[in-house]
Amino acid sequence: MDKLIAVTGSTGAIGGATARILAASGLALRLPVRDLGRAPALPGATAAECSYADRSAAVTALEGVHTLFMVSASESKDRVEQHLTFVDAASEAGVQHIVYTSFFGAAPDATFTLGRDHWATEEHIRRSGIAYTFLRNNLYLDVLQHFADDDGVIRGPAGNGRLAAVARADVVQVAAVVLRDAAAHAGNTYELTGPTALTLAEAAAIISQETGREVTYRAESVGEAYGSRQHFGAPDWQLDAWVSTYTAIAEGGLARTTTTVQDLTGQPALDLAQVLHGDR
Ligand SMILES: NC(=O)c1ccc[n+]([C@@H]2O[C@H](COP(=O)([O-])OP(=O)(O)OC[C@H]3O[C@@H](n4cnc5c(N)ncnc54)[C@H](OP(=O)(O)O)[C@@H]3O)[C@@H](O)[C@H]2O)c1
């Protein structure tokens, strides 16, 4: 009998597409979801209700699971605590392998502040003794067009820095490859990027060309970036995350391209124009 795989985040983009691919290839799945009513109906899949913060529900949801695909939770002030609770639940439930969606350059002092959350989660998984595989994803190519404001301006302190963003579809393909044979990828940290590193001005030009919406990039200073986001009334941790997305690009920390997508899936990584066309 196949080892049972749990896929979290199946009501969302990455987890949902990964679960569909695995279910289509006949694998048995457990789908831990926050709301049973929104769990996708997939052949061979059973949903179980739990959030990352609810340890006892998570232990029940993960009973009998061999390999866990843990999709990082939506950003929140206490996301790290939620992640650590879920990893502890996985340990208690006897999970043997965790595949976690981390972030490119995750480190305790990462410029992109959310990269620090991912590092803390990775560390907890490493310390748990459970076998692991980390997918350190660059920013998603899919979200770049949404960086533009109502006036079609992507504004932020990214200077002329470059960004090797990756398609969600490629993250999903890599996840499916790893989850099908997790033992072959145990202990590995994969850095997932797109095929090219673009400046935000170049990305804006491609978005304009492919979508027909005029999008431009305007470099801000760090002070201007905090100022132009004040009207959202967001808490400090979120403002820091938003602004540091751009300062991380300015510093070059997100510019390196890797061949990991091609190496693991056998297909070249999608570029921004292909993502905007909906290729694959
Ligand atoms: N690299 C990037 O550019 C980038 C950009 C955005 C986000 N991300 C990260 O990548 C993750 C996956 O991306 P995505 O596009 O698939 O996001 P998505 O479509 O928003 O899906 C997120 C999934 O995670 C679930 N979830 C969120 N918080 C949870 C929690 N506390 N406990 C349990 N489940 C939780 C959601 O469940 P519900 O349906 O119940 O909400 C949903 O199924 C995101 O959650 C975020 O951490 C990365």
PDBQT file of the ligand as one rigid body, heavy atoms in Angstrom, charges set to zero:
ROOT
HETATM    1  N1  LIG A 301       6.673  33.348  -2.644  1.00  0.00    +0.000 N 
HETATM    2  C1  LIG A 301       5.694  34.237  -2.739  1.00  0.00    +0.000 C 
HETATM    3  O1  LIG A 301       5.695  35.178  -3.570  1.00  0.00    +0.000 OA
HETATM    4  C2  LIG A 301       4.482  34.118  -1.880  1.00  0.00    +0.000 A 
HETATM    5  C3  LIG A 301       3.434  34.996  -2.077  1.00  0.00    +0.000 A 
HETATM    6  C4  LIG A 301       2.313  34.845  -1.309  1.00  0.00    +0.000 A 
HETATM    7  C5  LIG A 301       2.260  33.849  -0.327  1.00  0.00    +0.000 A 
HETATM    8  N2  LIG A 301       3.305  33.004  -0.169  1.00  0.00    +0.000 N 
HETATM    9  C6  LIG A 301       3.286  31.923   0.825  1.00  0.00    +0.000 C 
HETATM   10  O2  LIG A 301       3.048  30.704   0.119  1.00  0.00    +0.000 OA
HETATM   11  C7  LIG A 301       1.886  30.052   0.682  1.00  0.00    +0.000 C 
HETATM   12  C8  LIG A 301       1.159  29.288  -0.388  1.00  0.00    +0.000 C 
HETATM   13  O3  LIG A 301       0.842  30.156  -1.443  1.00  0.00    +0.000 OA
HETATM   14  P1  LIG A 301      -0.574  30.057  -2.154  1.00  0.00    +0.000 P 
HETATM   15  O4  LIG A 301      -0.470  30.930  -3.354  1.00  0.00    +0.000 OA
HETATM   16  O5  LIG A 301      -1.012  28.654  -2.306  1.00  0.00    +0.000 OA
HETATM   17  O6  LIG A 301      -1.510  30.771  -1.058  1.00  0.00    +0.000 OA
HETATM   18  P2  LIG A 301      -3.100  30.722  -0.933  1.00  0.00    +0.000 P 
HETATM   19  O7  LIG A 301      -3.726  30.456  -2.266  1.00  0.00    +0.000 OA
HETATM   20  O8  LIG A 301      -3.500  31.941  -0.183  1.00  0.00    +0.000 OA
HETATM   21  O9  LIG A 301      -3.369  29.433  -0.011  1.00  0.00    +0.000 OA
HETATM   22  C9  LIG A 301      -2.952  29.384   1.316  1.00  0.00    +0.000 C 
HETATM   23  C10 LIG A 301      -3.484  28.091   1.903  1.00  0.00    +0.000 C 
HETATM   24  O10 LIG A 301      -2.967  27.937   3.229  1.00  0.00    +0.000 OA
HETATM   25  C11 LIG A 301      -4.073  27.744   4.132  1.00  0.00    +0.000 C 
HETATM   26  N3  LIG A 301      -3.750  28.379   5.402  1.00  0.00    +0.000 N 
HETATM   27  C12 LIG A 301      -3.420  29.689   5.576  1.00  0.00    +0.000 A 
HETATM   28  N4  LIG A 301      -3.181  29.932   6.866  1.00  0.00    +0.000 NA
HETATM   29  C13 LIG A 301      -3.382  28.746   7.527  1.00  0.00    +0.000 A 
HETATM   30  C14 LIG A 301      -3.292  28.364   8.887  1.00  0.00    +0.000 A 
HETATM   31  N5  LIG A 301      -2.974  29.246   9.838  1.00  0.00    +0.000 N 
HETATM   32  N6  LIG A 301      -3.564  27.078   9.208  1.00  0.00    +0.000 NA
HETATM   33  C15 LIG A 301      -3.891  26.180   8.243  1.00  0.00    +0.000 A 
HETATM   34  N7  LIG A 301      -3.995  26.481   6.934  1.00  0.00    +0.000 NA
HETATM   35  C16 LIG A 301      -3.726  27.765   6.591  1.00  0.00    +0.000 A 
HETATM   36  C17 LIG A 301      -5.246  28.414   3.465  1.00  0.00    +0.000 C 
HETATM   37  O11 LIG A 301      -6.436  27.885   3.989  1.00  0.00    +0.000 OA
HETATM   38  P3  LIG A 301      -7.819  28.731   4.050  1.00  0.00    +0.000 P 
HETATM   39  O12 LIG A 301      -8.500  28.473   2.722  1.00  0.00    +0.000 OA
HETATM   40  O13 LIG A 301      -8.535  28.170   5.201  1.00  0.00    +0.000 OA
HETATM   41  O14 LIG A 301      -7.448  30.185   4.224  1.00  0.00    +0.000 OA
HETATM   42  C18 LIG A 301      -5.017  28.059   2.003  1.00  0.00    +0.000 C 
HETATM   43  O15 LIG A 301      -5.452  26.754   1.715  1.00  0.00    +0.000 OA
HETATM   44  C19 LIG A 301       1.102  31.181   1.325  1.00  0.00    +0.000 C 
HETATM   45  O16 LIG A 301       0.238  30.690   2.322  1.00  0.00    +0.000 OA
HETATM   46  C20 LIG A 301       2.200  32.065   1.864  1.00  0.00    +0.000 C 
HETATM   47  O17 LIG A 301       2.707  31.571   3.094  1.00  0.00    +0.000 OA
HETATM   48  C21 LIG A 301       4.416  33.121  -0.929  1.00  0.00    +0.000 A 
ENDROOT
TORSDOF 0
